Amino acid sequence: MLAGIFARHQFRDPELAEAQITVTEVRIGADLRHATAFVSRLGRSDVDALLPALRRATPFLRGQVAHALRLKFAPELAFQPDHALDRAMQIERVLRSPEVARDLDPPTSPALAGEVAARQRGG
């Protein structure tokens, strides 16, 4: 639901009006009164800069959520940056580095291949 609101770009705040925000996860408290939305910006790592604008837009967003869910009480919304994609991309870069790729590649010479196989058999 929040993702749909962000996709429609209905914000008066210029910082949010054109921002491409992705909601990666929402955690809702057991009493349904508190919700934390984890947000990211695909292809960019500056989601932290948008947190103040998201906090300013919280009353609007809360109203939109209340209208869509038709709950007696709309949950208090909090926003947290989700850096998981950034970390995954960093790990991917490390795994593709020549140093790591060299260690992950199977041996190319038959002598080395036989030596590795013998070690794996315990011999």
Helices and strands as residue ranges (DSSP letters): H 2-8, H 14-17, E 22-28, E 34-40, G 47-50, H 51-69, E 76-81, H 84-95, H 98-104, H 110-121
